[in-house]
């Protein structure tokens, strides 16, 4: 039967794979994976001999066409990434979008995901969160993106590579401030798994203590801006805008625009503006 299975695989410990995932990998006609050598280690461990072929960001268009053709020939295919749930900071979106358009059945097989694993153990609010994946590699672009997230009140989840982790945490300190709570998760489910909960300032100090602290794969979970701080910050932004608008607009109109834009009390802002005018 023509089905694309989206199969989650372990993020480190090979025992973290579901029985259902193993059944699917054994019975499909083909397995599409990022790195055939990496996936073959998992398959060999479980005695799975299903044929594999590569599907990664450099051959995404070509492999997407290949997969659709095989599915139209009534083949079943499992899509896997090197680790965790496919499409989460990994290729696959283009494929899944096109398969929906072709009205071919898609079946997700849930399992490990580094972002959710880290969040569950972070000790930070987990009822509302956003996943940002990898930040831009260049410092200026990274700082600009963090600037856009500075007033986000939900818990933030980032991925980072070992050669950029120190610079990334430095930029977090610069943009978010030294006192923001953070939990760094390193090498999740692996031999040297580390969870370090601290402030951003202490995390920078911890990373510099030993080269080993900068090795491995990282998930960085950062507390969102407290609601009371966001409200205070929005008031300051609204006041700053009023100062600029009243040069060309009536006071009441300036207050209305600023209050609506930053979602602050119009009456409170108007009373402040009257004091400013006097």
C-alpha positions in Angstrom: 0.0 0.0 0.0 1.3 3.5 -0.9 2.1 5.2 2.4 4.9 7.6 3.5 5.8 6.9 7.2 7.5 9.7 9.1 9.5 7.8 11.6 11.2 9.2 14.7 14.5 7.6 15.6 16.7 7.8 18.8 18.6 11.0 19.5 21.4 9.1 21.1 20.5 5.9 23.0 19.5 3.3 20.5 17.0 1.8 23.0 14.8 4.9 22.7 13.0 3.6 19.6 9.5 2.4 19.7 8.4 -1.1 18.8 6.0 0.3 16.2 8.9 2.2 14.6 11.0 -1.0 14.3 8.0 -2.8 12.7 7.6 0.0 10.1 11.3 0.1 9.3 11.3 -3.7 8.8 8.3 -3.9 6.6 8.4 -0.8 4.3 9.9 -1.2 0.8 12.5 1.6 1.2 13.9 3.9 3.9 14.8 7.5 2.9 17.4 9.0 5.3 19.8 11.9 5.7 23.0 9.9 5.9 22.7 6.3 4.8 25.9 5.4 6.9 24.4 6.9 10.0 21.0 5.2 9.6 22.7 1.9 8.7 24.2 1.7 12.2 20.7 1.8 13.7 19.3 -0.8 11.2 22.3 -3.1 11.7 21.8 -2.9 15.5 18.2 -4.2 15.1 18.9 -6.6 12.2 16.9 -4.6 9.7 17.8 -5.1 6.0 15.4 -2.8 4.3 17.0 -0.9 1.3 18.0 2.7 2.0 18.6 5.8 -0.1 19.6 9.4 0.8 17.3 12.3 1.3 19.0 15.5 2.5 19.0 19.2 1.9 21.4 19.0 -1.0 19.3 16.5 -3.0 15.9 17.4 -1.6 14.2 18.2 -4.9 15.5 15.2 -6.8 14.8 12.8 -4.0 11.3 14.2 -3.4 10.5 13.4 -7.1 12.0 9.9 -6.6 9.9 9.2 -3.5 6.7 10.5 -5.1 7.3 8.2 -8.1 7.9 5.2 -5.9 4.7 5.9 -3.9 2.7 6.3 -7.1 4.0 2.8 -7.9 2.3 1.5 -4.7 5.5 1.3 -2.7 5.8 2.1 1.0 8.5 4.4 2.3 9.8 5.4 5.8 11.4 8.9 6.1 13.9 9.2 8.9 16.4 11.8 10.0 19.8 11.2 11.5 18.3 11.6 15.0 14.9 12.4 16.4 11.7 13.4 14.6 12.0 14.2 10.9 11.4 17.8 9.7 12.3 19.3 13.1 15.4 21.3 12.0 15.8 18.6 9.3 14.7 18.3 5.6 11.3 16.9 4.7 8.9 19.8 4.6 9.0 20.0 0.8 8.3 16.3 0.5 5.4 16.2 2.9 3.8 19.2 1.4 4.0 17.7 -2.1 2.7 14.3 -0.9 -0.3 16.0 0.6 -1.0 17.7 -2.7 -0.8 14.2 -4.4 -3.4 12.9 -2.0 -1.0 10.1 -0.9 -1.4 8.8 2.7 1.0 10.0 5.3 1.4 8.3 8.7 3.5 9.8 11.5 5.3 7.4 13.9 6.1 9.4 17.0 9.2 9.1 19.2 12.2 11.0 20.4 12.6 14.8 19.8 15.6 16.6 21.4 13.6 19.9 21.8 10.8 18.3 23.8 13.2 16.0 25.8 15.2 19.1 26.9 12.1 21.1 27.7 10.7 18.3 29.9 13.8 18.3 32.1 14.6 22.1 32.0 12.7 23.2 35.1 11.4 26.1 33.0 7.7 26.8 32.2 6.6 24.1 29.7 2.9 25.0 29.2 3.7 27.6 26.5 6.9 27.6 24.4 8.4 28.3 21.0 11.0 26.3 19.1 13.6 28.4 17.2 15.9 25.7 16.1 19.3 27.0 15.0 20.0 30.7 15.2 21.9 32.4 12.3 25.6 31.5 12.2 26.8 35.1 11.8 26.9 37.1 15.0 25.1 40.2 13.7 22.2 38.2 12.2 22.0 36.2 15.4 21.8 39.3 17.5 19.1 40.8 15.3 17.0 37.6 15.6 17.5 37.5 19.4 16.5 41.2 19.5 13.2 40.2 17.9 12.7 37.5 20.6 13.8 39.7 23.6 10.3 40.4 24.7 8.9 36.9 24.1 7.3 35.7 27.3 7.1 32.0 26.3 10.0 29.6 27.0 12.4 29.6 24.1 14.2 26.4 22.7 17.3 26.6 20.6 19.6 24.1 19.0 23.3 24.9 18.7 26.5 23.3 17.4 29.6 22.9 19.6 31.8 25.3 17.6 29.2 28.1 18.1 27.8 27.4 21.5 30.1 29.9 23.4 29.4 32.8 20.9 25.7 32.0 21.0 25.5 32.2 24.8 27.5 35.4 24.7 24.9 36.9 22.4 22.1 35.7 24.6 23.8 37.5 27.5 24.1 40.7 25.4 20.5 40.8 24.2 18.5 39.1 27.0 20.6 40.2 30.0 22.8 38.3 32.4 20.0 37.3 34.8 17.7 35.4 32.5 17.2 31.7 33.6 18.5 29.0 31.2 19.0 25.3 31.1 21.7 23.9 28.8 21.2 20.3 27.7 24.3 18.6 26.2 24.5 15.1 24.6 20.9 14.1 25.6 20.5 10.4 26.2 24.2 9.7 25.5 27.0 8.7 27.8 28.1 12.2 28.7 24.6 13.7 29.0 24.7 17.0 30.9 21.9 19.3 32.2 23.2 22.6 33.5 20.6 25.0 35.0 21.7 28.5 35.8 21.5 32.1 34.6 23.0 33.2 31.3 25.9 34.8 33.0 26.8 31.7 35.0 26.4 29.6 31.9 29.0 31.6 30.0 31.4 31.1 33.0 30.6 27.3 33.0 31.3 26.9 29.3 34.7 28.6 29.7 35.8 26.3 32.6 36.6 23.3 30.4 36.9 22.4 26.7 34.7 19.3 27.4 31.8 21.6 28.3 31.7 22.8 24.7 31.6 19.4 23.1 28.6 17.5 21.8 25.1 18.5 20.6 23.3 21.3 22.5 19.7 22.2 23.3 19.5 25.6 25.1 16.2 26.3 26.9 15.8 29.9 27.9 13.1 31.4 30.1 10.8 33.9 28.5 10.6 37.5 29.7 8.4 37.8 32.8 5.1 39.4 32.0 5.6 42.3 34.5 8.9 43.1 32.8 7.3 43.0 29.3 4.6 45.4 30.4 7.1 47.8 31.8 9.2 47.6 28.6 6.1 48.2 26.5 5.3 51.3 28.5 8.8 52.7 27.9 8.5 51.9 24.2 5.1 53.6 24.0 6.3 56.7 25.8 9.3 56.9 23.5 7.0 56.7 20.5 4.7 59.4 21.9 7.7 61.8 22.2 8.3 61.3 18.5 4.8 61.5 17.3 3.7 64.6 19.1 6.2 66.6 16.9 3.7 66.2 14.0 0.5 64.9 15.6 -2.0 66.0 18.3 -1.3 64.6 21.7 -4.5 62.5 21.9 -3.8 60.9 18.5 -0.1 60.2 19.4 -1.3 58.4 22.6 -3.9 56.4 20.8 -1.4 55.1 18.2 1.2 54.3 20.8 -1.2 52.6 23.2 -2.6 50.4 20.4 0.8 49.5 19.0 2.3 48.4 22.3 -1.0 47.2 24.0 -0.7 49.5 27.1 -3.4 51.4 29.0 -4.4 54.5 26.9 -5.5 56.4 30.0 -2.2 55.8 31.9 -0.2 56.8 28.8 -2.3 59.9 28.3 -1.8 61.1 31.9 1.9 60.6 31.5 1.8 62.5 28.2 0.0 65.4 29.8 2.8 65.6 32.4 5.3 65.5 29.6 3.5 68.3 27.7 3.4 70.5 30.8 
